[in-house]
């Protein structure tokens, strides 16, 4: 999927998301630590999920409407080990709850790893 296709997702714990008030903003630790919120396309979300969250069963995927994001969105390289030339979307500001159009559980396979969507 290319950056022009528009589908974006964010991984977080169900409890972190449930703490966001309706109409509020989600500010994950990465916003303070790195200056942005990590996002992915549905086709690439399994890469950070396996790197950071293997085995966790408390995760959800937030499917976003990019038109409702009110901070800059930049497509930037991931980490060493990600496929060459793959760019990931980074949101340089908080994630507005109003931008979330769907939430689904995100569960690993029996071996604890996340499969591609």
C-alpha positions, 0 to 999 in steps of 0.5 A: 500500500502506498502513502496515497491510499490513505489507510492508517492504523495505530497499535495501543493497549485497550486500556490506554485507549479506553482512558481517552475521553470522548472528543479528547486526544491520545498522547502515547509515550512516543509523542513525548519521547520521539516527538510523534505518534507511530502509525502504520498502514494495515499491510505493515502493522505486523512489523512493529507489532512483532518487534514491540508487542509479541505475545500481548493479547491486550492490544487494539488497532485504531483505524484512522481517518487521515482527513481528521488528523490535525497535526503534520503527517510525515512518511519516514523510514522505519528501523534497521531490519524493516524492508528497504525503502519502506516508509512509515507514517508518523503523526507529529502531534496528538491523535484526536479521538475524532479521527478514529473510525474503527477499533478492532482487537489485535491478537497474535497467532498461537506462537505469539507473533502477529500475522500480516493483515 
